[in-house]
Amino acid sequence: MKEFQDIIGNEDAKEYFIKALTKNHLSHSYIFEGPYGVGKKTFARKLAKAILCEQRKNDKACNECQSCHMVEVGTHPDIITIEKDTKVIKVDNIRENIVREMEIKPYQAEHKIIIVNAADTINVQGQNAMLKTIEEPPSYGIVILVCENLASMLPTIKSRCITVRFNPLSKEKMSSYLERKGISGEEKEVYTKLSEGSIGVINDILQDELYLQLRKQSVEYIERLNKANLLQLYDLVKEITDQKEDIEKILEFWLFWYRDIAVIKTTNSRDLYYLDYQKQLLDMSQKLTYNKVSQNIESIKHAILDIKQNIYSTFVIENLLLKLKERKK
């Protein structure tokens, strides 16, 4: 499909919508589900452009009409995009931007398209509020719910939508993408693993000058912890908790670290997140039992959940470091 040429991967989704657009068999409600950064939002915008195009031929937008230009610059009055307003999308946002908006006929096109990003953060009241709109949509209405966690959507919502799955990209596609970005060798292998098949993650890393610095610092914290006495351990607690915005990311880096150690102890594979730290990983893997590595992984996972739930960070990190420092077999 011409409109989707710049979206890498997800050939099944492309093929599905080529047929739907060519035959004019579009549903009134979709769920675009998949991991962060694999093209769901971009795909939704491209699909909306093709649907609203004034001179569309089968599945191809003309890219010349007024509608296409308005979509490109984000001013089309018949595309409404909803973002989460806080940690969740509240019911008032849904009532205002889905329920009421869908009652108003399109301003200039045959369809009105509502794209809800982070739809899995809509609270229960909000999902219930939009249920009737999805059950009994006007003939011109199309709703696209974009989410990462399908389990967070109510069964009543899921049963009334067509779910389109977006998958992580293959290593080959990620490798090709990174080569086009001028990244090669071991650096390319590291980025490919860190991305977990997500273009969005790679772009975030490339745009964040501090990402690799924080990754390196996270490894240094682990190495210091292994050598620390009790006083030095509490110095580490303070250093880490002073980085309020980065605590969760540091813990995620630690999770990758111990997962790599588990991989080395069980398979001796090179499929590692820390491919550029193989010597340090090997040294640590020889000092830890597999049970201890598993305990550390579970402790870090638990700490991440505690941080997400806004439990006092000093308590969480102190408790975690003491557990990581334990000499249990």
C-alpha positions in Angstrom: 0.0 0.0 0.0 1.5 3.3 -1.1 0.4 5.2 2.0 2.2 2.7 4.3 5.5 2.3 2.4 7.4 4.3 5.1 6.1 2.0 7.8 8.5 -0.8 8.4 7.1 -4.3 9.0 3.5 -5.3 9.9 2.8 -6.7 6.5 -0.4 -8.5 7.7 -1.9 -5.2 8.8 -1.0 -3.6 5.5 -2.6 -6.5 3.5 -5.7 -6.4 5.6 -6.3 -2.7 5.0 -5.4 -2.9 1.3 -8.4 -5.3 0.9 -10.7 -3.3 3.2 -10.0 0.0 1.4 -10.2 -1.5 -2.1 -13.5 -3.2 -1.3 -14.8 -0.3 0.9 -15.4 -2.8 3.7 -14.3 -0.7 6.6 -15.4 -1.4 10.2 -16.7 1.4 12.5 -14.3 0.4 15.3 -10.8 -1.0 15.5 -8.3 -1.8 18.2 -4.6 -1.4 17.1 -2.7 -3.5 19.7 1.0 -4.1 20.1 4.2 -3.0 21.8 5.4 0.6 22.0 7.0 2.0 18.9 6.0 -0.6 16.3 4.0 1.8 14.1 0.4 1.8 15.5 0.0 5.5 15.7 1.6 6.2 12.3 -0.5 3.5 10.7 -3.7 5.0 12.2 -2.8 8.4 10.7 -2.0 6.9 7.3 -5.2 4.9 7.3 -7.2 8.0 8.2 -5.5 9.9 5.3 -6.4 7.2 2.8 -10.1 7.0 4.1 -10.6 10.8 3.8 -8.8 11.3 0.5 -11.1 13.1 -2.0 -9.5 11.3 -5.0 -8.5 7.9 -3.6 -8.0 5.1 -6.1 -8.7 1.8 -4.4 -6.3 1.8 -1.4 -4.1 4.8 -2.4 -4.4 8.3 -1.2 -3.7 10.9 -3.9 -1.5 13.1 -1.7 -2.6 16.1 -3.7 -6.2 17.0 -2.6 -7.1 19.4 0.1 -8.0 16.6 2.5 -4.6 14.9 2.1 -2.8 18.2 2.7 -4.8 18.9 5.8 -4.1 15.5 7.2 -0.4 16.0 6.6 -0.3 19.2 8.6 -2.7 18.0 11.3 -5.6 20.4 10.6 -8.3 18.1 9.1 -11.5 18.9 11.1 -12.8 15.3 10.7 -9.9 13.6 12.4 -9.9 13.9 16.2 -6.9 12.5 18.1 -7.3 11.9 21.8 -4.2 11.7 24.1 -4.2 10.7 27.8 -4.7 13.8 30.0 -3.0 12.4 33.1 -1.9 8.8 33.9 -5.3 7.8 32.6 -7.8 9.0 30.0 -10.7 10.3 32.1 -14.4 9.9 31.5 -14.9 13.6 30.8 -12.3 13.4 28.0 -14.2 10.5 26.4 -17.6 12.2 26.7 -16.4 15.4 25.2 -14.2 14.0 22.4 -15.8 10.7 21.4 -19.5 10.6 22.5 -20.4 14.3 21.7 -18.1 14.7 18.7 -19.4 11.5 17.1 -22.9 13.0 17.3 -21.8 15.9 15.0 -21.7 15.1 11.3 -18.4 15.4 9.4 -17.5 19.0 8.5 -16.2 18.2 5.0 -15.6 14.5 4.5 -17.8 11.4 4.3 -16.3 10.1 7.5 -15.3 11.3 10.9 -12.4 9.4 12.4 -11.5 9.4 16.1 -8.1 8.1 17.0 -7.6 7.3 20.7 -3.9 6.9 21.6 -3.0 5.0 24.8 -6.6 3.7 24.8 -5.6 1.1 27.4 -5.3 3.9 29.9 -9.0 4.9 29.6 -10.5 4.3 33.0 -13.5 2.0 33.4 -16.0 4.8 33.5 -14.6 6.2 30.3 -14.8 2.8 28.5 -18.4 2.4 29.6 -19.2 5.9 28.4 -17.9 5.2 24.9 -19.6 1.7 24.7 -22.8 2.9 23.1 -20.9 5.0 20.5 -19.0 1.8 19.5 -22.1 -0.4 19.7 -24.3 2.0 17.6 -22.0 4.3 15.6 -23.3 6.7 13.1 -22.8 5.6 9.5 -20.0 8.1 9.1 -18.1 7.3 12.3 -14.8 5.3 12.7 -13.1 4.9 16.0 -9.5 3.6 16.2 -8.3 2.6 19.7 -4.5 2.4 19.9 -3.2 0.4 22.8 -0.2 -1.6 24.2 -2.1 -3.7 26.7 -5.3 -5.3 25.3 -6.0 -6.9 28.7 -6.8 -3.4 30.1 -9.8 -3.0 27.7 -13.2 -4.2 28.8 -14.5 -7.4 27.2 -17.6 -5.4 26.0 -15.3 -3.0 24.1 -13.0 -5.8 22.7 -16.0 -7.8 21.4 -17.3 -4.9 19.4 -14.0 -3.9 17.7 -11.8 -5.6 15.1 -8.4 -6.1 16.7 -5.4 -5.6 14.5 -2.2 -6.9 16.0 1.1 -5.0 15.4 4.2 -7.0 16.1 7.8 -6.1 16.9 10.1 -5.9 13.9 12.4 -8.8 13.0 16.1 -8.5 13.8 16.8 -8.2 10.1 14.5 -5.2 9.6 15.9 -3.5 12.7 19.4 -4.1 11.5 18.6 -2.7 8.1 16.9 0.4 9.7 20.0 1.0 11.9 22.3 0.7 8.9 20.3 3.4 7.2 20.9 5.5 10.3 24.7 5.0 9.9 25.0 2.5 12.9 27.1 -0.6 12.3 29.2 -3.3 14.0 28.8 -4.1 17.7 26.9 -0.9 18.3 24.3 -2.0 15.8 24.0 -5.4 17.6 23.6 -3.6 20.9 20.9 -1.3 19.6 19.1 -4.1 17.9 18.8 -6.0 21.1 17.8 -3.0 23.2 15.1 -2.1 20.7 13.2 -5.4 21.1 11.8 -4.8 17.6 10.6 -1.3 18.3 11.5 1.6 15.9 10.1 3.9 18.6 12.5 2.7 21.2 15.5 3.1 18.8 14.4 6.6 17.9 14.0 7.5 21.6 17.5 6.1 22.3 19.1 8.0 19.3 17.4 11.3 20.4 18.2 10.9 24.0 21.9 11.9 24.5 21.8 10.6 28.1 20.4 7.2 27.4 23.7 5.4 26.9 25.2 7.4 29.7 22.5 6.2 32.1 22.9 2.6 30.9 26.7 2.8 31.7 26.0 4.4 35.1 23.5 1.6 35.9 26.2 -1.0 35.3 28.6 1.0 37.5 26.0 1.0 40.3 25.9 -2.8 40.2 29.7 -3.1 40.2 29.9 -0.7 43.1 27.2 -2.6 45.0 29.1 -5.8 44.8 32.1 -4.2 46.5 30.2 -2.0 48.9 30.2 -2.2 52.7 27.0 -1.2 54.5 27.9 2.5 54.7 28.7 2.6 50.9 25.4 0.7 50.2 23.5 3.6 51.8 25.5 6.1 49.8 24.3 4.2 46.7 20.7 4.4 47.9 21.0 8.2 48.1 22.7 8.6 44.7 20.0 6.5 43.0 17.0 8.0 44.7 18.3 11.5 44.0 17.8 10.6 40.3 14.0 10.7 40.7 13.2 10.8 37.0 15.6 7.9 36.2 14.9 5.4 38.9 12.6 3.2 36.9 14.9 3.2 33.9 17.9 2.3 36.1 15.9 -0.7 37.5 15.0 -1.7 33.9 18.7 -1.7 33.0 19.4 -3.9 36.0 16.7 -6.3 34.9 18.4 -6.6 31.5 21.7 -7.1 33.2 20.6 -10.1 35.3 18.7 -11.5 32.5 21.9 -11.5 30.5 23.7 -13.3 33.3 20.9 -15.9 33.3 21.3 -16.4 29.6 25.1 -16.9 29.9 24.6 -19.4 32.8 22.0 -21.5 30.9 22.9 -21.2 27.2 26.2 -19.3 26.8 24.4 -17.3 24.0 25.6 -14.0 22.5 22.0 -12.8 22.3 22.6 -10.2 25.0 21.4 -6.7 25.9 24.9 -6.0 27.2 26.9 -7.4 24.4 29.5 -4.7 25.0 30.0 -5.8 28.6 30.6 -9.5 28.1 33.7 -9.8 30.3 31.9 -8.2 33.3 28.8 -10.4 32.7 31.0 -13.5 32.5 32.9 -12.6 35.7 29.7 -12.0 37.7 27.9 -15.1 36.3 30.8 -17.2 37.7 30.2 -15.7 41.2 26.4 -16.2 41.3 24.3 -19.3 41.4 21.4 -19.5 39.0 19.0 -19.4 42.0 20.5 -16.2 43.2 20.3 -14.7 39.7 16.6 -15.7 39.5 16.0 -14.2 43.0 17.6 -10.9 41.9 15.4 -10.7 38.7 12.3 -11.2 40.8 13.4 -8.6 43.4 14.0 -6.0 40.6 10.6 -6.8 39.0 8.9 -6.3 42.4 10.8 -3.0 42.9 9.7 -1.7 39.5 6.1 -2.4 40.4 6.5 -0.6 43.7 8.0 2.4 42.0 5.2 2.5 39.5 2.7 2.4 42.4 4.5 5.4 44.0 5.7 3.6 47.0 8.4 5.6 48.9 11.5 5.3 46.6 14.1 5.3 49.3 12.4 2.4 51.0 12.1 0.5 47.7 15.7 1.0 46.7 17.2 0.3 50.1 15.2 -2.9 50.4 16.3 -3.9 46.8 20.0 -3.3 47.3 20.0 -5.2 50.6 18.4 -8.2 48.7 20.8 -8.0 45.8 23.7 -7.8 48.3 22.6 -11.0 50.2 24.8 -14.0 49.8 22.0 -16.5 49.5 22.6 -19.5 47.3 
